[in-house]
Amino acid sequence: MASRSLEHRIAALEAIEAIRRVVGTYAHGADRRNDPAIMSGLFHDDGVWEAEGFGRREGRDEIVAHLAAIAAREIIWSLHYMVSPVIELDDDLRQASCHWYLWELAQVASPGQAPRAHWMAGWYRSRLRLDRDAWRFSHVRLELQLVHACAETWAPMRPTSG
C-alpha cells in the first residue's frame, strides 16, 4: 500500500467506506420488510442474488420483487446485524469483493401457524462494482449456517418503520 500514490490510497479508503454504506443500507432495507424503494438502489440491472432455501434471482427488478415477496410471506419482521465486513478492492478501484457475517433476529411465518421467533446466522459473500459514482451489488450470496426456531415466543416492541 505504501508504494501507491496518496490519491490512490485516499480513493481506496473512500471506496471501502462507500461499500460499508451499501452493506448498512442493505440491512436497513431488509429490516423494513425488504423495502423496494431502498433495495432497488443497491443492485445493478444485471445483478444476482441467491440464498439456499430462498432461490436465485437475476436482474434488479426480479431481485427486488423476490425479496419483497419473502418479507410478505415468510420473514415478516427482522433485525439484521451485518458484522465485520471485509472489503477487498480490485486494483482498478472499480470492483470489489465484500464478505460479512450475519446475525439476525426474525419472526418467521409458516402456513397455518402464528409467526415464530427465530435466530439466523451465516455469512454473505458479494461482488460490487462502481457505476456512475455509486457502488452497487453485482452478486450477493447468503450462506445461512443457522436457522433456529426459539422455544419461547417473543415479538418486537413495535413494527419497524422508516
Secondary structure in CASP SS format (residue, H / E / C, confidence):
PFRMAT SS
TARGET T0000
AUTHOR 0000-0000-0000
METHOD secondary structure of the structure
MODEL  1
M C 1.00
A C 1.00
S C 1.00
R C 1.00
S C 1.00
L H 1.00
E H 1.00
H H 1.00
R H 1.00
I H 1.00
A H 1.00
A H 1.00
L H 1.00
E H 1.00
A H 1.00
I H 1.00
E H 1.00
A H 1.00
I H 1.00
R H 1.00
R H 1.00
V H 1.00
V H 1.00
G H 1.00
T H 1.00
Y H 1.00
A H 1.00
H H 1.00
G H 1.00
A H 1.00
D C 1.00
R C 1.00
R C 1.00
N C 1.00
D C 1.00
P H 1.00
A H 1.00
I H 1.00
M H 1.00
S H 1.00
G H 1.00
L H 1.00
F E 1.00
H E 1.00
D E 1.00
D E 1.00
G E 1.00
V E 1.00
W E 1.00
E E 1.00
A E 1.00
E C 1.00
G C 1.00
F C 1.00
G E 1.00
R E 1.00
R E 1.00
E E 1.00
G C 1.00
R H 1.00
D H 1.00
E H 1.00
I H 1.00
V H 1.00
A H 1.00
H H 1.00
L H 1.00
A H 1.00
A H 1.00
I H 1.00
A H 1.00
A H 1.00
R H 1.00
E C 1.00
I E 1.00
I E 1.00
W E 1.00
S E 1.00
L E 1.00
H E 1.00
Y E 1.00
M E 1.00
V E 1.00
S E 1.00
P E 1.00
V E 1.00
I E 1.00
E E 1.00
L E 1.00
D C 1.00
D C 1.00
D C 1.00
L C 1.00
R C 1.00
Q E 1.00
A E 1.00
S E 1.00
C E 1.00
H E 1.00
W E 1.00
Y E 1.00
L E 1.00
W E 1.00
E E 1.00
L E 1.00
A E 1.00
Q E 1.00
V E 1.00
A C 1.00
S C 1.00
P C 1.00
G C 1.00
Q C 1.00
A C 1.00
P C 1.00
R E 1.00
A E 1.00
H E 1.00
W E 1.00
M E 1.00
A E 1.00
G E 1.00
W E 1.00
Y E 1.00
R E 1.00
S E 1.00
R E 1.00
L E 1.00
R E 1.00
L E 1.00
D E 1.00
R C 1.00
D C 1.00
A E 1.00
W E 1.00
R E 1.00
F E 1.00
S E 1.00
H E 1.00
V E 1.00
R E 1.00
L E 1.00
E E 1.00
L E 1.00
Q E 1.00
L E 1.00
V E 1.00
H E 1.00
A E 1.00
C C 1.00
A C 1.00
E C 1.00
T C 1.00
W C 1.00
A C 1.00
P C 1.00
M C 1.00
R C 1.00
P C 1.00
T C 1.00
S C 1.00
G C 1.00
END
